[in-house]
Amino acid sequence: MALIDVPSETLLVEMGKDGLNILETTMQMSSNDENAPVICDLCSKPLGKMKDVKHIESPETITIAVRNGFKPEEMLKATKDMLKGMGEKNPDDLMEIVFESWKSIVDKSETPWALCDDCYKSIQLYIKKRGSCSAKE
């Protein structure tokens, strides 16, 4: 067994009228067992053991993809389903606030993102748009 040092961050958030507000961000290095289970940071799909994760993207790369139009569809669908399950009658009214709050968290993220194959492929489409976006402006 080996330990792997990985950067991690903890966010303290509150739900306000205009979405999630980040109250505090704490950065630290954590030592994790290379056999620790990992999930995709976008869709929460299990990725296996930490030592086997194939796709790690920098926080800057994720920010670029989001600025180029990427939306975490799986996360948004799961959030909408959760709101419905909690009795929310108009979850669509809240989804734009949820997405804008998530984008704010992405912008402030300072740690690498572990991605499953599907999320990695979908992110790549928006990273590659970088050149075409500037040509349109």
The first five atom37 places (N, CA, C, CB, O) and aatype in JSON, in Angstrom:
{
  "aatype": [12, 0, 10, 9, 3, 19, 14, 15, 6, 16, 10, 10, 19, 6, 12, 7, 11, 3, 7, 10, 2, 9, 10, 6, 16, 16, 12, 5, 12, 15, 15, 2, 3, 6, 2, 0, 14, 19, 9, 4, 3, 10, 4, 15, 11, 14, 10, 7, 11, 12, 11, 3, 19, 11, 8, 9, 6, 15, 14, 6, 16, 9, 16, 9, 0, 19, 1, 2, 7, 13, 11, 14, 6, 6, 12, 10, 11, 0, 16, 11, 3, 12, 10, 11, 7, 12, 7, 6, 11, 2, 14, 3, 3, 10, 12, 6, 9, 19, 13, 6, 15, 17, 11, 15, 9, 19, 3, 11, 15, 6, 16, 14, 17, 0, 10, 4, 3, 3, 4, 18, 11, 15, 9, 5, 10, 18, 9, 11, 11, 1, 7, 15, 4, 15, 0, 11, 6],
  "atom_mask": [
    [1, 1, 1, 1, 1],
    [1, 1, 1, 1, 1],
    [1, 1, 1, 1, 1],
    [1, 1, 1, 1, 1],
    [1, 1, 1, 1, 1],
    [1, 1, 1, 1, 1],
    [1, 1, 1, 1, 1],
    [1, 1, 1, 1, 1],
    [1, 1, 1, 1, 1],
    [1, 1, 1, 1, 1],
    [1, 1, 1, 1, 1],
    [1, 1, 1, 1, 1],
    [1, 1, 1, 1, 1],
    [1, 1, 1, 1, 1],
    [1, 1, 1, 1, 1],
    [1, 1, 1, 0, 1],
    [1, 1, 1, 1, 1],
    [1, 1, 1, 1, 1],
    [1, 1, 1, 0, 1],
    [1, 1, 1, 1, 1],
    [1, 1, 1, 1, 1],
    [1, 1, 1, 1, 1],
    [1, 1, 1, 1, 1],
    [1, 1, 1, 1, 1],
    [1, 1, 1, 1, 1],
    [1, 1, 1, 1, 1],
    [1, 1, 1, 1, 1],
    [1, 1, 1, 1, 1],
    [1, 1, 1, 1, 1],
    [1, 1, 1, 1, 1],
    [1, 1, 1, 1, 1],
    [1, 1, 1, 1, 1],
    [1, 1, 1, 1, 1],
    [1, 1, 1, 1, 1],
    [1, 1, 1, 1, 1],
    [1, 1, 1, 1, 1],
    [1, 1, 1, 1, 1],
    [1, 1, 1, 1, 1],
    [1, 1, 1, 1, 1],
    [1, 1, 1, 1, 1],
    [1, 1, 1, 1, 1],
    [1, 1, 1, 1, 1],
    [1, 1, 1, 1, 1],
    [1, 1, 1, 1, 1],
    [1, 1, 1, 1, 1],
    [1, 1, 1, 1, 1],
    [1, 1, 1, 1, 1],
    [1, 1, 1, 0, 1],
    [1, 1, 1, 1, 1],
    [1, 1, 1, 1, 1],
    [1, 1, 1, 1, 1],
    [1, 1, 1, 1, 1],
    [1, 1, 1, 1, 1],
    [1, 1, 1, 1, 1],
    [1, 1, 1, 1, 1],
    [1, 1, 1, 1, 1],
    [1, 1, 1, 1, 1],
    [1, 1, 1, 1, 1],
    [1, 1, 1, 1, 1],
    [1, 1, 1, 1, 1],
    [1, 1, 1, 1, 1],
    [1, 1, 1, 1, 1],
    [1, 1, 1, 1, 1],
    [1, 1, 1, 1, 1],
    [1, 1, 1, 1, 1],
    [1, 1, 1, 1, 1],
    [1, 1, 1, 1, 1],
    [1, 1, 1, 1, 1],
    [1, 1, 1, 0, 1],
    [1, 1, 1, 1, 1],
    [1, 1, 1, 1, 1],
    [1, 1, 1, 1, 1],
    [1, 1, 1, 1, 1],
    [1, 1, 1, 1, 1],
    [1, 1, 1, 1, 1],
    [1, 1, 1, 1, 1],
    [1, 1, 1, 1, 1],
    [1, 1, 1, 1, 1],
    [1, 1, 1, 1, 1],
    [1, 1, 1, 1, 1],
    [1, 1, 1, 1, 1],
    [1, 1, 1, 1, 1],
    [1, 1, 1, 1, 1],
    [1, 1, 1, 1, 1],
    [1, 1, 1, 0, 1],
    [1, 1, 1, 1, 1],
    [1, 1, 1, 0, 1],
    [1, 1, 1, 1, 1],
    [1, 1, 1, 1, 1],
    [1, 1, 1, 1, 1],
    [1, 1, 1, 1, 1],
    [1, 1, 1, 1, 1],
    [1, 1, 1, 1, 1],
    [1, 1, 1, 1, 1],
    [1, 1, 1, 1, 1],
    [1, 1, 1, 1, 1],
    [1, 1, 1, 1, 1],
    [1, 1, 1, 1, 1],
    [1, 1, 1, 1, 1],
    [1, 1, 1, 1, 1],
    [1, 1, 1, 1, 1],
    [1, 1, 1, 1, 1],
    [1, 1, 1, 1, 1],
    [1, 1, 1, 1, 1],
    [1, 1, 1, 1, 1],
    [1, 1, 1, 1, 1],
    [1, 1, 1, 1, 1],
    [1, 1, 1, 1, 1],
    [1, 1, 1, 1, 1],
    [1, 1, 1, 1, 1],
    [1, 1, 1, 1, 1],
    [1, 1, 1, 1, 1],
    [1, 1, 1, 1, 1],
    [1, 1, 1, 1, 1],
    [1, 1, 1, 1, 1],
    [1, 1, 1, 1, 1],
    [1, 1, 1, 1, 1],
    [1, 1, 1, 1, 1],
    [1, 1, 1, 1, 1],
    [1, 1, 1, 1, 1],
    [1, 1, 1, 1, 1],
    [1, 1, 1, 1, 1],
    [1, 1, 1, 1, 1],
    [1, 1, 1, 1, 1],
    [1, 1, 1, 1, 1],
    [1, 1, 1, 1, 1],
    [1, 1, 1, 1, 1],
    [1, 1, 1, 1, 1],
    [1, 1, 1, 1, 1],
    [1, 1, 1, 1, 1],
    [1, 1, 1, 0, 1],
    [1, 1, 1, 1, 1],
    [1, 1, 1, 1, 1],
    [1, 1, 1, 1, 1],
    [1, 1, 1, 1, 1],
    [1, 1, 1, 1, 1],
    [1, 1, 1, 1, 1]
  ],
  "atom_positions": [
    [[0.84, -1.18, 0.0], [0.0, 0.0, 0.0], [0.89, 1.24, 0.0], [-0.96, 0.0, 1.22], [1.88, 1.31, 0.72]],
    [[0.51, 2.2, -0.81], [1.22, 3.47, -0.86], [0.23, 4.6, -0.61], [1.94, 3.66, -2.21], [-0.96, 4.48, -0.9]],
    [[0.76, 5.7, -0.06], [-0.07, 6.88, 0.14], [0.25, 7.87, -0.97], [0.16, 7.51, 1.54], [1.4, 8.03, -1.36]],
    [[-0.77, 8.53, -1.45], [-0.62, 9.53, -2.5], [-1.04, 10.87, -1.91], [-1.48, 9.16, -3.77], [-2.11, 10.97, -1.3]],
    [[-0.22, 11.9, -2.07], [-0.59, 13.25, -1.63], [-1.4, 13.9, -2.73], [0.67, 14.1, -1.28], [-0.96, 13.99, -3.88]],
    [[-2.59, 14.36, -2.38], [-3.46, 15.03, -3.35], [-3.96, 16.33, -2.74], [-4.65, 14.11, -3.76], [-4.28, 16.38, -1.55]],
    [[-4.04, 17.38, -3.56], [-4.63, 18.62, -3.05], [-6.13, 18.43, -2.9], [-4.31, 19.84, -4.0], [-6.77, 17.77, -3.72]],
    [[-6.68, 19.0, -1.85], [-8.12, 18.92, -1.67], [-8.62, 20.24, -1.12], [-8.51, 17.76, -0.73], [-7.87, 21.01, -0.52]],
    [[-9.89, 20.49, -1.32], [-10.48, 21.71, -0.8], [-11.82, 21.37, -0.18], [-10.63, 22.78, -1.91], [-12.53, 20.47, -0.61]],
    [[-12.14, 22.13, 0.85], [-13.42, 21.99, 1.52], [-14.13, 23.33, 1.4], [-13.25, 21.54, 3.02], [-13.56, 24.37, 1.73]],
    [[-15.38, 23.29, 0.93], [-16.16, 24.51, 0.79], [-17.26, 24.53, 1.82], [-16.75, 24.63, -0.63], [-17.95, 23.54, 2.02]],
    [[-17.42, 25.66, 2.49], [-18.55, 25.88, 3.37], [-19.49, 26.8, 2.6], [-18.12, 26.49, 4.77], [-19.13, 27.93, 2.28]],
    [[-20.7, 26.31, 2.31], [-21.65, 27.08, 1.5], [-22.97, 27.22, 2.24], [-21.87, 26.41, 0.13], [-23.29, 26.45, 3.14]],
    [[-23.74, 28.23, 1.83], [-25.09, 28.4, 2.32], [-25.98, 28.7, 1.12], [-25.18, 29.53, 3.4], [-25.52, 29.26, 0.13]],
    [[-27.24, 28.32, 1.21], [-28.19, 28.6, 0.15], [-28.85, 29.93, 0.47], [-29.25, 27.46, 0.01], [-29.52, 30.08, 1.5]],
    [[-28.67, 30.89, -0.42], [-29.29, 32.2, -0.26], [-30.38, 32.38, -1.29], [0.0, 0.0, 0.0], [-30.66, 31.47, -2.07]],
    [[-30.98, 33.56, -1.31], [-32.05, 33.84, -2.28], [-31.55, 33.75, -3.71], [-32.63, 35.23, -2.03], [-32.3, 33.38, -4.62]],
    [[-30.28, 34.1, -3.92], [-29.73, 34.12, -5.28], [-28.81, 32.93, -5.56], [-28.97, 35.41, -5.5], [-27.98, 33.0, -6.46]],
    [[-28.95, 31.85, -4.79], [-28.15, 30.65, -5.06], [-27.2, 30.33, -3.93], [0.0, 0.0, 0.0], [-27.33, 30.84, -2.82]],
    [[-26.23, 29.48, -4.24], [-25.25, 29.08, -3.24], [-24.24, 30.2, -3.03], [-24.54, 27.79, -3.66], [-23.73, 30.78, -3.99]],
    [[-23.95, 30.48, -1.79], [-22.92, 31.45, -1.45], [-21.79, 30.7, -0.76], [-23.48, 32.6, -0.53], [-22.01, 29.97, 0.2]],
    [[-20.57, 30.89, -1.27], [-19.41, 30.25, -0.65], [-18.97, 31.12, 0.52], [-18.25, 30.05, -1.69], [-18.6, 32.28, 0.34]],
    [[-19.01, 30.53, 1.71], [-18.63, 31.27, 2.9], [-17.16, 31.13, 3.21], [-19.45, 30.8, 4.08], [-16.53, 32.06, 3.71]],
    [[-16.6, 29.95, 2.91], [-15.2, 29.69, 3.25], [-14.66, 28.56, 2.38], [-15.05, 29.33, 4.76], [-15.37, 27.6, 2.1]],
    [[-13.43, 28.69, 1.96], [-12.73, 27.64, 1.23], [-11.46, 27.31, 1.99], [-12.42, 28.07, -0.25], [-10.67, 28.2, 2.31]],
    [[-11.27, 26.04, 2.28], [-10.06, 25.6, 2.97], [-9.29, 24.66, 2.05], [-10.41, 24.9, 4.32], [-9.83, 23.67, 1.57]],
    [[-8.02, 24.99, 1.81], [-7.16, 24.16, 0.97], [-6.2, 23.39, 1.87], [-6.39, 25.03, -0.06], [-5.7, 23.91, 2.87]],
    [[-5.95, 22.14, 1.49], [-4.98, 21.34, 2.22], [-4.47, 20.22, 1.33], [-5.59, 20.76, 3.52], [-5.06, 19.91, 0.3]],
    [[-3.37, 19.64, 1.74], [-2.88, 18.43, 1.08], [-3.36, 17.26, 1.93], [-1.31, 18.43, 0.92], [-3.25, 17.28, 3.15]],
    [[-3.9, 16.26, 1.28], [-4.37, 15.07, 1.97], [-3.57, 13.87, 1.5], [-5.89, 14.84, 1.74], [-3.19, 13.78, 0.34]],
    [[-3.31, 12.96, 2.41], [-2.68, 11.71, 2.04], [-3.78, 10.67, 1.92], [-1.59, 11.27, 3.1], [-4.48, 10.37, 2.88]],
    [[-3.92, 10.12, 0.73], [-4.93, 9.1, 0.49], [-4.27, 7.8, 0.07], [-5.92, 9.57, -0.59], [-3.24, 7.8, -0.6]],
    [[-4.86, 6.74, 0.47], [-4.44, 5.41, 0.07], [-4.63, 5.28, -1.44], [-5.23, 4.3, 0.85], [-5.68, 5.67, -1.96]],
    [[-3.65, 4.76, -2.13], [-3.78, 4.61, -3.59], [-4.95, 3.69, -3.97], [-2.48, 4.05, -4.18], [-5.38, 3.69, -5.12]],
    [[-5.44, 2.93, -3.02], [-6.58, 2.04, -3.26], [-7.91, 2.65, -2.82], [-6.36, 0.72, -2.54], [-8.94, 1.98, -2.86]],
    [[-7.88, 3.91, -2.39], [-9.12, 4.57, -1.96], [-10.07, 4.71, -3.14], [-8.81, 5.97, -1.33], [-9.64, 5.0, -4.26]],
    [[-11.37, 4.52, -2.91], [-12.34, 4.67, -4.0], [-12.48, 6.13, -4.4], [-13.7, 4.1, -3.58], [-12.4, 7.03, -3.56]],
    [[-12.67, 6.36, -5.69], [-12.8, 7.71, -6.25], [-14.07, 7.76, -7.09], [-11.55, 8.1, -7.1], [-14.44, 6.78, -7.74]],
    [[-14.74, 8.92, -7.07], [-15.89, 9.12, -7.93], [-15.62, 10.29, -8.88], [-17.18, 9.37, -7.1], [-14.79, 11.15, -8.59]],
    [[-16.32, 10.31, -9.99], [-16.21, 11.41, -10.95], [-16.69, 12.7, -10.29], [-17.03, 11.11, -12.25], [-17.75, 12.73, -9.67]],
    [[-15.9, 13.76, -10.44], [-16.25, 15.04, -9.83], [-17.4, 15.74, -10.55], [-15.05, 15.94, -9.82], [-17.92, 16.73, -10.04]],
    [[-17.8, 15.24, -11.71], [-18.93, 15.84, -12.41], [-20.22, 15.04, -12.26], [-18.6, 15.98, -13.87], [-21.28, 15.63, -12.02]],
    [[-20.16, 13.73, -12.4], [-21.39, 12.94, -12.4], [-21.49, 11.95, -11.24], [-21.51, 12.18, -13.7], [-22.51, 11.28, -11.08]],
    [[-20.45, 11.85, -10.44], [-20.4, 10.97, -9.27], [-20.37, 9.48, -9.59], [-21.58, 11.24, -8.4], [-20.62, 8.65, -8.72]],
    [[-20.06, 9.13, -10.83], [-19.9, 7.71, -11.19], [-18.63, 7.18, -10.53], [-19.83, 7.53, -12.74], [-17.59, 7.84, -10.56]],
    [[-18.68, 5.98, -9.94], [-17.48, 5.39, -9.35], [-16.38, 5.19, -10.4], [-17.81, 4.06, -8.67], [-16.65, 4.71, -11.5]],
    [[-15.16, 5.56, -10.05], [-14.03, 5.44, -10.98], [-13.06, 4.32, -10.61], [-13.28, 6.75, -11.04], [-12.08, 4.09, -11.31]],
    [[-13.33, 3.64, -9.52], [-12.41, 2.6, -9.07], [-11.45, 3.17, -8.04], [0.0, 0.0, 0.0], [-11.82, 4.04, -7.25]],
    [[-10.24, 2.66, -8.05], [-9.23, 3.07, -7.06], [-8.48, 4.3, -7.54], [-8.24, 1.92, -6.79], [-8.35, 4.54, -8.74]],
    [[-7.98, 5.08, -6.59], [-7.28, 6.32, -6.91], [-6.12, 6.08, -7.88], [-6.76, 6.96, -5.64], [-5.9, 6.88, -8.79]],
    [[-5.39, 4.99, -7.7], [-4.24, 4.72, -8.55], [-4.64, 4.4, -9.99], [-3.42, 3.57, -7.98], [-3.8, 4.45, -10.89]],
    [[-5.93, 4.08, -10.23], [-6.4, 3.7, -11.56], [-7.14, 4.81, -12.31], [-7.29, 2.51, -11.45], [-7.59, 4.6, -13.43]],
    [[-7.27, 5.99, -11.7], [-8.0, 7.09, -12.35], [-7.25, 7.5, -13.61], [-8.17, 8.3, -11.38], [-6.06, 7.81, -13.56]],
    [[-7.96, 7.51, -14.73], [-7.33, 7.81, -16.03], [-7.35, 9.29, -16.39], [-8.02, 7.03, -17.11], [-6.42, 9.78, -17.04]],
    [[-8.39, 9.99, -15.97], [-8.56, 11.38, -16.43], [-8.59, 12.35, -15.26], [-9.85, 11.52, -17.25], [-9.53, 12.35, -14.45]],
    [[-7.56, 13.17, -15.18], [-7.47, 14.24, -14.18], [-7.32, 15.54, -14.96], [-6.27, 14.01, -13.16], [-6.42, 15.68, -15.79]],
    [[-8.2, 16.5, -14.69], [-8.13, 17.8, -15.37], [-7.87, 18.89, -14.34], [-9.45, 18.09, -16.15], [-8.33, 18.82, -13.2]],
    [[-7.13, 19.89, -14.75], [-6.83, 21.02, -13.87], [-8.09, 21.86, -13.66], [-5.68, 21.89, -14.46], [-9.0, 21.82, -14.49]],
    [[-8.15, 22.61, -12.57], [-9.31, 23.48, -12.36], [-9.44, 24.52, -13.47], [-9.22, 24.17, -11.01], [-10.54, 24.93, -13.82]],
    [[-8.31, 24.95, -14.02], [-8.35, 25.93, -15.12], [-9.01, 25.33, -16.36], [-6.93, 26.41, -15.47], [-9.76, 26.02, -17.06]],
    [[-8.73, 24.07, -16.64], [-9.32, 23.4, -17.8], [-10.84, 23.31, -17.65], [-8.72, 22.0, -17.99], [-11.57, 23.55, -18.6]],
    [[-11.3, 22.97, -16.46], [-12.74, 22.88, -16.21], [-13.37, 24.26, -16.36], [-13.02, 22.3, -14.79], [-14.44, 24.38, -16.95]],
    [[-12.71, 25.28, -15.84], [-13.23, 26.65, -15.98], [-13.34, 27.05, -17.45], [-12.33, 27.64, -15.22], [-14.33, 27.65, -17.85]],
    [[-12.32, 26.73, -18.25], [-12.36, 27.04, -19.68], [-13.55, 26.35, -20.34], [-11.05, 26.61, -20.37], [-14.29, 26.97, -21.11]],
    [[-13.75, 25.08, -20.04], [-14.86, 24.33, -20.64], [-16.2, 24.96, -20.27], [-14.82, 22.86, -20.17], [-17.08, 25.1, -21.12]],
    [[-16.36, 25.35, -19.02], [-17.62, 25.97, -18.57], [-17.82, 27.31, -19.26], [-17.62, 26.15, -17.03], [-18.92, 27.62, -19.7]],
    [[-16.77, 28.09, -19.37], [-16.89, 29.39, -20.05], [-17.2, 29.22, -21.54], [-15.58, 30.2, -19.88], [-17.77, 30.11, -22.17]],
    [[-16.81, 28.07, -22.09], [-17.12, 27.78, -23.5], [-18.48, 27.12, -23.68], [-16.04, 26.89, -24.08], [-18.83, 26.72, -24.79]],
    [[-19.26, 27.0, -22.59], [-20.62, 26.5, -22.71], [-20.92, 25.15, -22.11], [0.0, 0.0, 0.0], [-22.05, 24.67, -22.2]],
    [[-19.93, 24.5, -21.48], [-20.18, 23.18, -20.89], [-21.18, 23.29, -19.74], [-18.88, 22.56, -20.39], [-21.08, 24.19, -18.9]],
    [[-22.15, 22.36, -19.71], [-23.1, 22.23, -18.6], [-23.04, 20.81, -18.09], [-24.56, 22.61, -19.05], [-23.06, 19.87, -18.88]],
    [[-22.97, 20.62, -16.78], [-22.93, 19.27, -16.21], [-24.34, 18.66, -16.19], [-22.34, 19.29, -14.77], [-25.01, 18.66, -15.16]],
    [[-24.77, 18.15, -17.34], [-26.15, 17.68, -17.5], [-26.55, 16.64, -16.47], [-26.35, 17.12, -18.88], [-27.66, 16.69, -15.93]],
    [[-25.66, 15.68, -16.18], [-26.0, 14.63, -15.2], [-26.23, 15.23, -13.82], [-24.86, 13.57, -15.14], [-27.18, 14.87, -13.13]],
    [[-25.38, 16.14, -13.42], [-25.51, 16.78, -12.11], [-26.79, 17.61, -12.05], [-24.29, 17.66, -11.8], [-27.51, 17.59, -11.05]],
    [[-27.09, 18.34, -13.12], [-28.29, 19.17, -13.14], [-29.55, 18.31, -13.11], [-28.29, 20.06, -14.38], [-30.53, 18.66, -12.44]],
    [[-29.54, 17.2, -13.83], [-30.7, 16.3, -13.82], [-30.9, 15.7, -12.42], [-30.53, 15.16, -14.86], [-32.02, 15.64, -11.92]],
    [[-29.8, 15.27, -11.8], [-29.89, 14.7, -10.45], [-30.41, 15.74, -9.45], [-28.51, 14.17, -10.0], [-31.2, 15.41, -8.57]],
    [[-29.98, 16.99, -9.58], [-30.44, 18.06, -8.7], [-31.92, 18.32, -8.91], [-29.64, 19.35, -8.95], [-32.67, 18.48, -7.94]],
    [[-32.35, 18.35, -10.17], [-33.77, 18.58, -10.47], [-34.62, 17.44, -9.9], [-33.99, 18.69, -12.01], [-35.68, 17.69, -9.32]],
    [[-34.16, 16.2, -10.06], [-34.89, 15.05, -9.52], [-34.96, 15.14, -7.99], [-34.21, 13.73, -9.95], [-35.99, 14.81, -7.39]],
    [[-33.86, 15.57, -7.36], [-33.85, 15.72, -5.91], [-34.86, 16.77, -5.46], [-32.43, 16.09, -5.42], [-35.6, 16.56, -4.49]],
    [[-34.89, 17.9, -6.17], [-35.85, 18.96, -5.82], [-37.29, 18.47, -5.96], [-35.62, 20.19, -6.71], [-38.13, 18.77, -5.11]],
    [[-37.56, 17.73, -7.03], [-38.9, 17.16, -7.2], [-39.23, 16.22, -6.05], [-39.0, 16.41, -8.55], [-40.34, 16.25, -5.52]],
    [[-38.26, 15.38, -5.67], [-38.45, 14.44, -4.58], [-38.69, 15.12, -3.24], [0.0, 0.0, 0.0], [-39.31, 14.54, -2.34]],
    [[-38.19, 16.34, -3.11], [-38.39, 17.1, -1.87], [-39.71, 17.87, -1.9], [-37.22, 18.06, -1.65], [-40.03, 18.59, -0.95]],
    [[-40.47, 17.72, -3.0], [-41.77, 18.37, -3.08], [-41.77, 19.71, -3.79], [0.0, 0.0, 0.0], [-42.79, 20.39, -3.81]],
    [[-40.64, 20.11, -4.37], [-40.58, 21.38, -5.09], [-41.49, 21.3, -6.32], [-39.1, 21.73, -5.51], [-41.34, 20.42, -7.16]],
    [[-42.44, 22.23, -6.4], [-43.43, 22.19, -7.48], [-42.89, 22.75, -8.8], [-44.67, 22.96, -7.07], [-43.34, 22.35, -9.88]],
    [[-41.94, 23.68, -8.72], [-41.37, 24.3, -9.91], [-39.84, 24.22, -9.91], [-41.82, 25.77, -10.01], [-39.17, 25.25, -9.8]],
    [[-39.3, 23.01, -10.02], [-37.82, 22.9, -9.96], [-37.12, 23.63, -11.1], [-37.41, 21.45, -9.97], [-35.98, 24.07, -10.94]],
    [[-37.79, 23.77, -12.25], [-37.17, 24.47, -13.38], [-36.84, 25.91, -13.01], [-38.09, 24.44, -14.6], [-35.86, 26.47, -13.51]],
    [[-37.65, 26.52, -12.14], [-37.4, 27.9, -11.73], [-36.08, 28.04, -10.97], [-38.56, 28.4, -10.86], [-35.47, 29.11, -10.98]],
    [[-35.66, 26.98, -10.31], [-34.43, 27.02, -9.51], [-33.19, 26.56, -10.26], [-34.61, 26.17, -8.29], [-32.07, 26.83, -9.82]],
    [[-33.37, 25.89, -11.38], [-32.22, 25.26, -12.04], [-31.19, 26.26, -12.57], [-32.7, 24.41, -13.17], [-30.0, 25.97, -12.57]],
    [[-31.62, 27.43, -13.01], [-30.65, 28.42, -13.48], [-29.81, 28.93, -12.29], [-31.37, 29.61, -14.18], [-28.61, 29.17, -12.43]],
    [[-30.45, 29.08, -11.14], [-29.73, 29.5, -9.93], [-28.72, 28.42, -9.53], [-30.71, 29.78, -8.76], [-27.58, 28.72, -9.18]],
    [[-29.15, 27.16, -9.6], [-28.25, 26.04, -9.27], [-27.05, 26.05, -10.2], [-29.0, 24.69, -9.36], [-25.91, 25.91, -9.75]],
    [[-27.29, 26.21, -11.51], [-26.2, 26.2, -12.48], [-25.25, 27.38, -12.26], [-26.75, 26.23, -13.9], [-24.04, 27.2, -12.29]],
    [[-25.79, 28.56, -12.05], [-24.93, 29.73, -11.81], [-24.12, 29.56, -10.53], [-25.79, 31.01, -11.73], [-22.96, 29.97, -10.47]],
    [[-24.72, 28.96, -9.51], [-23.99, 28.7, -8.27], [-22.86, 27.7, -8.51], [-24.94, 28.16, -7.18], [-21.76, 27.88, -7.99]],
    [[-23.14, 26.66, -9.29], [-22.13, 25.66, -9.61], [-20.97, 26.32, -10.38], [-22.74, 24.5, -10.43], [-19.81, 26.02, -10.12]],
    [[-21.3, 27.21, -11.34], [-20.25, 27.9, -12.09], [-19.36, 28.73, -11.16], [-20.87, 28.8, -13.18], [-18.15, 28.83, -11.37]],
    [[-19.96, 29.33, -10.15], [-19.19, 30.11, -9.18], [-18.22, 29.21, -8.43], [-20.13, 30.83, -8.2], [-17.08, 29.6, -8.18]],
    [[-18.67, 28.02, -8.07], [-17.8, 27.06, -7.38], [-16.66, 26.62, -8.3], [-18.6, 25.84, -6.9], [-15.52, 26.5, -7.86]],
    [[-16.97, 26.38, -9.57], [-15.94, 25.99, -10.55], [-14.88, 27.09, -10.66], [-16.58, 25.72, -11.94], [-13.69, 26.81, -10.65]],
    [[-15.33, 28.34, -10.75], [-14.39, 29.46, -10.88], [-13.45, 29.57, -9.7], [-15.16, 30.76, -11.03], [-12.31, 30.01, -9.85]],
    [[-13.9, 29.17, -8.52], [-13.08, 29.29, -7.32], [-12.29, 28.02, -7.01], [-13.94, 29.64, -6.14], [-11.45, 28.03, -6.11]],
    [[-12.56, 26.94, -7.73], [-11.89, 25.67, -7.45], [-10.39, 25.78, -7.73], [-12.51, 24.55, -8.29], [-9.97, 26.39, -8.71]],
    [[-9.61, 25.16, -6.85], [-8.16, 25.18, -7.01], [-7.57, 23.77, -7.03], [-7.52, 25.98, -5.9], [-6.35, 23.62, -6.99]],
    [[-8.41, 22.76, -7.1], [-7.91, 21.38, -7.07], [-8.25, 20.66, -8.37], [-8.5, 20.62, -5.87], [-9.22, 21.0, -9.05]],
    [[-7.46, 19.65, -8.72], [-7.72, 18.86, -9.93], [-9.06, 18.12, -9.83], [-6.57, 17.86, -10.16], [-9.54, 17.81, -8.74]],
    [[-9.64, 17.85, -10.99], [-10.92, 17.16, -11.09], [-10.69, 15.77, -11.68], [-11.93, 17.97, -11.95], [-10.06, 15.63, -12.72]],
    [[-11.21, 14.74, -11.01], [-11.18, 13.37, -11.52], [-12.44, 13.16, -12.35], [-11.08, 12.3, -10.34], [-13.54, 13.47, -11.91]],
    [[-12.27, 12.63, -13.57], [-13.4, 12.48, -14.48], [-13.52, 11.06, -15.01], [-13.27, 13.45, -15.65], [-12.52, 10.38, -15.23]],
    [[-14.76, 10.62, -15.21], [-15.0, 9.34, -15.88], [-14.78, 9.53, -17.38], [-16.46, 8.81, -15.58], [-14.61, 10.66, -17.84]],
    [[-14.78, 8.45, -18.13], [-14.55, 8.52, -19.58], [-15.57, 9.43, -20.27], [-14.59, 7.13, -20.2], [-15.2, 10.26, -21.11]],
    [[-16.85, 9.28, -19.92], [-17.9, 10.06, -20.58], [-17.76, 11.55, -20.3], [-19.28, 9.59, -20.14], [-17.85, 12.37, -21.21]],
    [[-17.53, 11.92, -19.03], [-17.38, 13.33, -18.69], [-16.1, 13.91, -19.3], [-17.35, 13.51, -17.17], [-16.08, 15.06, -19.74]],
    [[-15.05, 13.11, -19.33], [-13.8, 13.56, -19.96], [-14.04, 13.9, -21.44], [-12.7, 12.47, -19.83], [-13.6, 14.94, -21.92]],
    [[-14.75, 13.0, -22.14], [-15.04, 13.24, -23.56], [-15.91, 14.49, -23.75], [-15.75, 12.02, -24.18], [-15.66, 15.28, -24.66]],
    [[-16.91, 14.66, -22.9], [-17.78, 15.83, -23.07], [-17.06, 17.13, -22.75], [-19.01, 15.7, -22.18], [-17.3, 18.15, -23.4]],
    [[-16.17, 17.11, -21.77], [-15.37, 18.3, -21.44], [-14.44, 18.65, -22.59], [-14.56, 18.08, -20.14], [-14.27, 19.83, -22.92]],
    [[-13.83, 17.64, -23.22], [-12.88, 17.88, -24.31], [-13.51, 18.66, -25.45], [-12.33, 16.56, -24.82], [-12.84, 19.48, -26.08]],
    [[-14.78, 18.41, -25.73], [-15.48, 19.13, -26.79], [-15.48, 20.64, -26.53], [-16.91, 18.62, -26.94], [-15.37, 21.44, -27.45]],
    [[-15.62, 21.01, -25.26], [-15.68, 22.43, -24.91], [-14.31, 23.05, -24.72], [-16.49, 22.61, -23.66], [-14.16, 24.26, -24.87]],
    [[-13.32, 22.26, -24.4], [-11.96, 22.78, -24.31], [-11.46, 23.09, -25.71], [-11.01, 21.76, -23.6], [-10.8, 24.11, -25.94]],
    [[-11.78, 22.22, -26.65], [-11.34, 22.41, -28.03], [-12.04, 23.57, -28.7], [-11.57, 21.15, -28.83], [-11.55, 24.07, -29.71]],
    [[-13.17, 24.01, -28.16], [-13.88, 25.17, -28.71], [-13.11, 26.46, -28.5], [-15.26, 25.29, -28.08], [-13.4, 27.48, -29.13]],
    [[-12.12, 26.41, -27.62], [-11.39, 27.63, -27.24], [-10.95, 28.41, -28.47], [-10.18, 27.27, -26.38], [-11.18, 29.62, -28.55]],
    [[-10.31, 27.76, -29.42], [-9.85, 28.45, -30.62], [-10.96, 28.98, -31.47], [0.0, 0.0, 0.0], [-10.86, 30.08, -32.02]],
    [[-12.05, 28.21, -31.6], [-13.16, 28.63, -32.47], [-13.95, 29.76, -31.82], [-14.08, 27.44, -32.77], [-14.53, 30.58, -32.52]],
    [[-13.99, 29.8, -30.48], [-14.74, 30.87, -29.8], [-14.08, 32.22, -30.05], [-14.83, 30.58, -28.28], [-14.77, 33.21, -30.32]],
    [[-12.76, 32.28, -29.96], [-12.1, 33.57, -30.15], [-12.2, 34.04, -31.6], [-10.65, 33.48, -29.74], [-12.17, 35.24, -31.86]],
    [[-12.32, 33.1, -32.53], [-12.46, 33.49, -33.94], [-13.81, 34.13, -34.21], [-12.27, 32.27, -34.84], [-13.93, 34.94, -35.13]],
    [[-14.84, 33.79, -33.43], [-16.18, 34.32, -33.63], [-16.32, 35.72, -33.06], [-17.2, 33.41, -33.0], [-17.19, 36.48, -33.48]],
    [[-15.47, 36.07, -32.12], [-15.63, 37.36, -31.41], [-15.15, 38.52, -32.24], [-14.89, 37.35, -30.1], [-15.21, 39.67, -31.79]]
  ]
}
